[in-house]
Amino acid sequence: MNRQARTGVVINPRDRKAMMSVLWHRLAVGSVAASVLVGSGQAVAQVDSRDVPIVAQPQQRFDSGQDIQPIYEGWTRNDDGSYMLHFGYLNRNYQEQPSVPVGRLNYFSPGDQDRGQPAYFYPRTQHFQFEVRAPATMGTSFDDALVWTVVHHGSEQKAYGWLQPEWEIDVHTITSNQGMGSGHSLETLNSNEPPAVTVSASHTTVNVGQPVTLSVALADDELPPVRPIRPRRDPLPALKRPDNLPAIPDNVQRYRRPQPPRNGLALLWVVYRGPADAEFEPSGYQRAVSEGGNEGSPSVRLGSTRNAARESTSLDGDGLTSATFETVVRFNEPGTYTLRAWASDSMLKTPADVTVTVTD
């Protein structure tokens, strides 16, 4: 079909630039028809998306309806000669948090379909979510790749993991990509050990809405050392919000990826596998070291039940080499949930899982 048949109007080359400007604008607001001036008369042209170059189409954010892209982050060596293949993902949605159970829509190949991959996907990029052990005999070509496939909204996306030499990574790469460990020396980074974590649940089978208490004990070496507290900067007078004003309404809550505090032990609970999200209280990262002041050394406060952004919620321990946390979780939908605890020492993270079955 030629251009004239699709649009229903013959376009004068001198008017093409003005016409395309109008069409692009109408496309951006979802219009399928645009009014254009041709010569001295007015004509209505039907817009075909093939007439608009991809590079000229506006970029958009989508809250839902988009797919999930598995990500191969790289590989590391183990002392026994085996390898670890590291994976994360990009959920292209800004709001939707899909549940894609392990199986025909979420699987590894060749071999076992279940390699410990997530089945509940938080928005946007989530680096270094899990790792898969590969044998020392794994080849170094593309044909030897371990493939993670995720299908969502009819779109099949894959990540290919193999031992390409350029993809060998180290602890510095891992921490840098997660925004952790800045301000410490490479010697500290290479000497630091990840925290040890022990988790338990008050119940492993509950009804919808019934609370479950999650208990976590953390232990760590004395690294990394405490970094000075960043002084709080007062905003410029012209940018300072006047006192006693009502809060600004936010009708669309945006997901923000939690970040661990810059000092001490911390804990984050998430849904790793399950049919829906869960309600954690406290939510976000719980910290063991309070950093509420503007200057001086961080102070450790035990037994606090408040979850202020810079307050400790640790129940026991010194906050640097040991800490204990409790979290209450509730579920609104039945199903089997794998809850993951991410333990952080502000530089390295360790995962630990607990499974809870929820019934009607």
N, C-alpha and C positions, 0 to 999 in steps of 0.2 A: 504494500500500500504506500503510495507516494505522500509527500507532506501535504499537498493540496487536498487530497482526499481525506486525510485525518483531521485537518483543521477547518476545512470548509471555507477557506479564504486565501486568496493569493497575496503574499506578503511582498511589499516593495522593499528592496534591500536597504533603502535609506531609512525606512521605519523599523528595521529589525532590532536595532539596539534599544529604542524606546519600548518596543513591544515586549522584548524579553525581560526588561526591567519590571514591567507590569506583571507579566506572567509569573516571574519568580516570586514577587511579593504575594500574589494571590495563592501560589502553591504553599507558601510558608504558613498561611492562615487556613489551609485546607480547602480552598476553593477549587472547583474543577472547571470553572469557566471564567473567562476574563473579557472585559470590554477593551478593545484596542482601537486606536485611530488609524485608519488607512486612508491616505490622501486627505480629502476634505470630508469623507463620510465616516460613519461609525459602523463597525461590524463586530459580531460576537464570535470569538474563536474558542473551540474546544481544545483544552490543554492535554497533550499526551506527555506523560513523564519522560518518554524517550527523547522528547524535544529539548529537555533541560539537562545539560551536562551534570554528571554526578558531583563534580567539584563545586558547582554553583548552587547545589541544593543546600539548604540550611542544616547545620548540625542540630540535633535535638536530643534531649534527655528523656528517657522513657522510664516511668515508674514501674511498668509491668509489660509483659508480652514479649520480652527478649530472651535470648538463650543464655547458656552457661558455657564458658570456655575453660576447659581444664588447662593448667599451666605446668609445664615441666621446668623446674627451677635450676636443675643441675645435679651433679653427683659429687659425693665425697667418699674417701677411702676409709675402710675399717682396718683395725690392727691385724685381724685374721686373714686379710687379703680380699675379703668381700667388699661390696660397695653399698652405699645408700643412695637411692634415687629420690629426690625431693620434689614434691608436688604442691601446688596451690591451685587457685581458680579465680576466674573473673566472672562474677554474676553481673551481666550487663544491665540489669534492672537497678533502679535507684530506690525502689520500695519493696518490690516483690521478693519474698524469701521462699523459694520453691523447696518442696520436699520431693526428692527423686530417689526412691529406694534402690538399694543395690540389686541388680538384676539386669533385665534386657535393656533398660534405659540408663544404666549407670554401672559400668563393668570394666574390668581389665581383660586384656588378651595379649598373648596366649596364656594358657594356664588358668589358675584360679581367678574367678571374676571378682572376688572380694579380697582386696589388698589393704583394707583398713581405710578406704577413702570415705570422705563425708557423704552424707545423704540428705543433709539440710544445709542450704546455701544462703549465707548472709549477703547483703548487697555489695557490689563492687569488688575490688581486688582484695583477696585474702591470701597473703604469701605464706609459704612453708607450713601448710596445714597438716601434712603427714609425710612419711617416708616409707619406701619399700626397699627391703634388703634384696640385693642381687648377688648371685654367687660369683666367686672369683673367676669362674670360667665364662662369664658373660662376654659376648663378643663386642667389638667396637664399631660395627657398621650399622647402618639404618635397618638392615634386615633383622638385626638382633634386638630391636626396640621392644620395650614393654609399653603397651598402648592403653591409655585411659580414655574411655568414651563416655560422654554424657549427652543424652538426647532430651531436649526440653522445648516445648512449643513447636515440635516437629523439626527442629534444627539439630543435626548431629555434629558435635564438635569433639575433636580428639587432641590428646597430647602424647607425643612420642618421646619416650625416655630411653636414651642409650648413652654409651660411654664415649661420646665425642670428646676428644682431649680439651677443646676450648671451653667445654662446659663443666670442667672440674672447678668446684667452688670450695671456700673455706669458711671458718666461723666469722671472719670479717665480712664476707659477702652476705652471709645470712643475717647478721645483726644490722648491717647497713640497710638492707632492703626492708627491714622491719622497723627502722627508725629507733634502734636501741643501741646503747653502748657509746654514744657520742661523748667526747670529753675524757675518755680513758685511753691509756696507752695500749699499743699492740701487745706489749708484754703482759699487761693485765688481762687483755682479751684472750690471749692464748693460754694463760694459766688458770683462768676462771673455770670452775665446774658448775654445771647447771644444778639448780636446786632439786633435792629429792622431795617427793610428794606422796602422801598417803591419804586416800579418800575413803569415806564410808557414808552410807545413807541410813537414816532411821527406819525407813521402809523401802522395800524394793517392789512391792505391789500395793497400789493405792487406787482410790476412786477419783474421778474427775473432781477437781477443786480441793482435794484433801492435801494438806501441807506435808512436805517431806523436808526434814532437816539434813543438810549436807555438811559433814564435818571434814576438815582438811588440816593436816599437820605438815608443815614445811620445815626442811632442814637444809642448811647451805654452808659453804665455806665462808671465809671472811672477805671474799672478793665478790664484786668490785668494791673498792673503797668508797666512802660517802663523798659525794660532790657538794660543794657549797650551794646553798639555796639561792635561787635566782631572785634578785630584788624585784618587787612588784613595781611596775611603772605606772604612775598616775597619768591618765589621759590628758591631752591638751584641754584647757578650759572650754574651748569651742566644741569639743567632741564629748565632753562629760555629760552624762545624762542627769537632768535635774532630779532632786530627791522627791519622794512621795508621788511619783507618777505611776499610773497603773501599768502592769506588764503588757508588753506588746504581744498581741495574739498570734499564735502560730498554728494556722489551720492544717498545715501539711508538715508533720514531723519527719525530718530527714534522719536517716541512719548515719551515725558517726561511729567509725571503727574505734573501739576502746584502745587506749594506749596505757601501758604500765607507767607507774611513777618513776622518777629519775633516781630514787634512792630506796633501798630496802626491799624486803620481800613483799610480794603482792599476789593476788589471786583473782582470776576471772572465770566465771561459769558461762558456758554456752551450750546450746543444743547442737550436737554433732550429727546425730541421726534421730529422726522422728517425724511424725506427721505434721507437727506445728511447732511454733515457738512456745516457750514456757516463761513464767513470771518468776524472776529471781529477786529476792530481797535480802541484802542490798544488791543492787544491779551494778554493772560495770566492774571495774577493778577495785577490789578491796586492798587497802594498803596497811602495812605494819609499822610504817614510820610516818609520823605526822610532820607536815611541813607548812605550818600555818603562819609562821613569822616572816618578816621581811629580811632578816639577817641572822647570823649566828649559825650554830650547828642544829641539825634536825633533832627533834625530841621524840622519844618513843612513848606512846600512851597506850596502856593496856586496858582492855575491858570496855572501851567506848562502844556504844551501840549506834552512834551517829554515823552517817555515811556522807559527811561533807567531803567536798572534792579533795581536801588536803588533810583530813582527819584519819587517824588509825582506827581500824575496826578489829584489830588482832586481840584475841582473848588471852594469849599467853606467849611467852618468849621475848627475846630482846629485839625482835624486829629485823635484825640483820643476819643472824645465823639460825634463828628459829622463830616460828610464828604458828598460830592456830586460828582458824577462821570457822565460822558457822554461817550458813546461808539457808534460807527457807525458799523452796521452790513449789509452785503450784502449776497444774496442767489443766487446760480448758478442753482438751480433746483426748479421747481414748487412743491407746496405741502403745507401742514399745519405743522407749526413748533411750538413746545413749547420750548422756550428759558428759561433757568434757570440761575438766578443770585445767586451766593454763596457769601454771606456777611460774613466777618471774622473780629474778633477783636484780632487775633493772637492766640486765645485759643479755642473759640467756633465759629460755623458756623450756618448761617440761610439761608434757600433757599427761593426764591421768583420767580414766573413764569410769563411770558407774552407770549401770543399766536399771531403769525403772519401768515397770509395766503398769499402765493406767487403764482402768476399766470404767464402764459406765456406772 
